[in-house]
Amino acid sequence: MQTSHNAPAPEHNGTQSIERALRILRELAARGEFGWRLSDLATRCEVDKGTVHRILSCLVRERFVQQRSADKHYFPGPMLYELGLSLPGYATFRQACERRLAKYAVQTEAIAWLILRSGNEYVCAVRKGTLELRGLMVHVGTRRPLFTSVGGVAILQTLPMLEAENILADNTQQEIAKRGDGRLVALRKMRERSQRHGFGVNLGDVVPGVHAFAVPVCGGDGRAIAAVVLTGLPEQFGEARLPEIRQALSEVAAAVQSDAHQFLGSMMPAAPAVFP
């Protein structure tokens, strides 16, 4: 689960094919709502179009990928869901988190999230709350680089310095490749603000008019496996409320951490390897 986004290229062709197929599946999962055109997916994965087409054809046959007939876009397939059923502990864990975060969202009149660390990225596992926030484009299943979210920043704060630096370098590369360098200053401002306060704090640094806060959910080794996030309006969550917000988030995160140990147990992600 915890792997480098840009790990060294495998030496053997068979392993390289598996690595490419997994990269394709990750990219499909990152755009599960919109899908990918073959040519765009090949460009994104930095693999020639013919190779990507052969891999996709195999994945479609095995139902890991599906293709929409209307526009020929590729999407994640049902086999991914079916394989996930073999991990009932994760489903139980998510259900417990949904109940906790739904209660917290009602109490705060905001949006409460649970994001999971997935290598150098995060994936949104739970989103609760009805508050309307313009510019907030994260939903269950959304997958993005860690440093783009205040929750990802809270996760990074728990990691050894070298590991965090390597992830930031990878995330920066992803950000520039996808969106250019226009947000890098804002993202750095969020990290620096969070560093000063000792937990994830975003006071409109990335999306104006949206304040967000996060604390990590840690495994037994002290590294974060997830983060609990609260998002709302500036008038709800001003800077003066930071101690109160941190305390409440920490209580929710402690409960989520207890759920993780209870329902995941030995399935808790191990510490990842650190790649140069």
C-alpha positions in Angstrom: 0.0 0.0 0.0 2.8 2.4 0.9 4.9 2.6 -2.3 6.8 5.4 -4.0 5.0 7.0 -6.9 8.2 7.1 -8.9 10.0 3.9 -7.8 13.0 2.8 -9.9 12.1 1.0 -13.1 12.0 -2.8 -12.7 14.8 -4.7 -14.4 12.7 -7.6 -15.8 10.1 -7.1 -18.5 7.5 -9.1 -16.7 7.7 -6.9 -13.6 7.8 -3.8 -15.8 4.5 -4.9 -17.4 2.9 -5.3 -14.0 4.2 -1.9 -12.9 2.7 -0.3 -15.9 -0.6 -2.0 -15.4 -0.8 -0.8 -11.8 0.2 2.7 -12.8 -2.7 2.7 -15.3 -5.1 1.4 -12.7 -4.0 4.2 -10.3 -4.6 6.9 -12.9 -8.0 5.5 -13.8 -8.9 5.5 -10.1 -7.8 9.1 -9.8 -10.4 10.1 -12.5 -13.1 7.6 -11.7 -15.9 10.1 -12.5 -14.5 11.3 -15.8 -12.5 8.5 -17.2 -9.6 8.7 -19.6 -9.1 8.7 -23.4 -6.5 6.3 -24.5 -4.2 9.0 -25.9 -4.4 11.1 -22.8 -3.8 8.1 -20.5 -0.8 7.1 -22.5 0.6 10.6 -22.2 -0.1 10.8 -18.5 1.6 7.4 -17.8 4.5 8.2 -20.1 4.0 4.9 -22.0 3.5 4.6 -25.7 -0.1 4.4 -26.9 0.2 0.9 -28.4 1.5 -0.6 -25.1 -1.3 1.2 -23.1 -3.9 -0.2 -25.5 -2.6 -3.7 -25.1 -2.6 -3.4 -21.3 -6.1 -1.9 -21.3 -7.4 -4.6 -23.5 -6.3 -7.3 -21.1 -7.7 -5.3 -18.1 -11.0 -4.9 -19.8 -11.2 -8.7 -20.5 -10.5 -9.4 -16.8 -13.1 -6.7 -15.8 -10.5 -4.5 -13.9 -11.3 -1.8 -16.5 -14.4 -0.9 -18.4 -14.8 1.2 -21.5 -17.8 3.5 -22.1 -19.2 2.9 -25.6 -20.5 6.5 -26.0 -17.1 8.2 -26.0 -14.6 5.2 -25.6 -13.3 6.6 -22.3 -11.8 4.0 -19.9 -13.0 3.7 -16.2 -12.3 1.5 -13.2 -14.0 -1.9 -13.6 -16.2 -4.0 -11.3 -13.5 -6.5 -10.5 -11.7 -3.9 -8.3 -14.8 -3.7 -6.1 -15.3 -7.4 -6.0 -11.7 -7.9 -4.9 -12.2 -5.3 -2.2 -14.9 -7.5 -0.7 -12.2 -9.9 0.5 -11.2 -7.2 3.0 -14.3 -7.0 5.2 -12.3 -5.3 8.0 -11.9 -2.2 5.9 -15.6 -2.0 5.2 -16.4 -2.3 8.9 -13.8 0.4 9.7 -15.2 2.8 7.1 -18.8 2.3 8.4 -17.6 3.1 12.0 -15.8 6.2 10.6 -18.9 7.3 8.7 -21.0 7.3 11.9 -18.4 9.3 13.8 -17.8 11.9 11.1 -21.5 12.3 10.4 -22.0 13.2 14.0 -19.1 15.6 14.0 -20.3 17.3 10.8 -23.7 17.9 12.4 -22.1 19.3 15.5 -19.8 21.7 13.6 -22.3 22.5 10.7 -19.3 21.8 8.4 -17.8 19.1 6.3 -15.9 16.2 8.0 -13.6 13.9 6.1 -11.4 10.9 6.5 -8.6 10.6 4.0 -6.3 7.5 3.8 -2.6 7.6 3.0 -1.9 5.7 -0.2 1.8 5.9 -0.9 2.6 9.5 -1.9 -1.0 10.3 -2.3 -4.3 10.3 -0.4 -7.7 8.9 -1.2 -10.9 10.2 0.3 -12.7 7.4 2.2 -15.5 9.3 4.0 -17.1 12.7 3.4 -20.0 13.9 5.6 -21.8 17.2 5.9 -24.2 19.3 3.8 -22.4 22.6 3.8 -22.0 24.0 0.3 -18.5 25.2 -0.5 -17.5 26.5 -3.9 -14.2 25.2 -5.2 -14.3 22.1 -3.0 -13.9 19.2 -5.5 -13.0 16.3 -3.2 -15.4 13.4 -2.9 -15.3 9.7 -1.8 -12.7 8.0 -4.1 -10.8 11.2 -5.0 -7.1 10.5 -5.2 -4.5 13.3 -5.2 -1.0 14.1 -4.1 -0.6 14.4 -0.3 0.7 18.0 -0.3 -2.5 19.3 -2.0 -4.6 18.7 1.1 -4.4 20.0 4.6 -5.0 16.4 5.7 -2.0 15.3 3.6 0.1 17.9 5.3 -1.0 16.6 8.7 0.1 13.1 7.5 3.5 14.4 6.3 4.1 16.0 9.7 4.4 12.5 11.2 7.0 11.2 8.8 10.8 11.2 9.1 12.3 14.2 7.4 13.9 12.4 4.5 10.7 10.5 3.7 8.6 13.7 3.8 11.1 15.5 1.5 11.0 12.7 -1.0 7.2 12.8 -1.0 7.2 16.5 -1.5 9.6 16.3 -4.4 7.3 13.6 -6.0 4.2 15.6 -5.3 5.7 18.8 -6.7 6.6 16.9 -9.9 3.0 15.6 -10.2 1.5 19.1 -9.5 3.6 20.7 -12.2 2.9 18.0 -14.7 -0.9 18.2 -14.2 -1.5 21.9 -13.4 1.8 23.9 -13.8 3.4 25.8 -11.0 0.7 28.3 -10.3 -0.4 26.8 -7.0 3.0 26.0 -5.5 3.3 29.2 -3.5 -0.1 28.7 -2.0 0.6 25.1 -1.2 3.9 26.1 0.5 2.0 28.7 2.5 -0.4 26.0 3.8 2.5 23.8 4.8 4.4 26.6 6.6 1.3 27.7 8.4 0.6 24.1 9.5 4.2 23.8 10.7 3.9 26.8 12.9 0.7 25.5 14.5 1.7 21.8 14.8 -1.3 20.4 12.9 -2.9 20.9 9.5 -4.2 24.5 9.1 -5.4 26.1 5.9 -6.9 29.5 6.3 -7.9 30.1 2.7 -4.4 29.5 1.5 -5.3 27.3 -1.4 -9.0 28.0 -2.1 -10.0 31.6 -0.9 -13.0 31.5 1.4 -12.4 27.9 2.5 -10.8 27.1 5.9 -9.7 23.6 6.7 -8.0 21.8 9.5 -6.6 18.3 10.0 -4.9 15.9 12.5 -3.3 12.6 11.7 -4.5 9.1 12.6 -1.4 7.1 13.4 -0.4 3.5 13.3 1.7 1.7 15.9 5.0 3.1 14.4 3.8 6.7 14.8 3.4 7.3 11.1 0.0 8.5 10.0 -2.1 6.1 8.0 -4.9 8.6 7.7 -6.1 12.1 8.7 -9.4 13.5 10.0 -10.3 16.8 8.3 -12.7 19.6 9.0 -13.7 22.1 6.3 -15.9 25.2 6.6 -16.3 28.9 6.2 -14.0 31.6 7.6 -16.8 33.0 9.7 -17.2 29.6 11.3 -13.6 28.8 11.9 -11.4 31.8 12.4 -7.8 31.7 13.6 -8.8 32.5 17.2 -10.6 29.1 17.4 -7.5 27.0 16.5 -6.9 25.5 20.0 -10.6 24.5 20.2 -10.6 23.0 16.7 -7.4 21.1 17.3 -8.8 19.6 20.5 -12.1 18.5 18.9 -10.3 17.0 15.9 -7.8 15.2 18.1 -10.7 13.5 20.0 -12.3 12.3 16.7 -9.0 11.1 15.4 -8.3 9.2 18.6 -11.6 7.4 18.2 -10.9 6.7 14.5 -7.5 5.3 15.5 -9.1 3.0 18.0 -11.5 1.8 15.3 -8.5 1.1 13.0 -6.8 -1.0 15.5 -10.0 -2.9 16.3 -11.2 -3.6 12.8 -7.9 -3.6 10.8 -5.5 -5.2 13.3 -2.8 -6.9 11.4 -3.9 -5.4 8.2 -2.7 -1.9 9.4 -0.3 -0.6 6.7 3.3 -1.2 7.5 5.9 1.5 7.4 6.8 2.2 3.7 10.2 1.9 2.2 12.0 5.3 1.7 13.2 5.7 -1.9 15.9 8.1 -2.9 
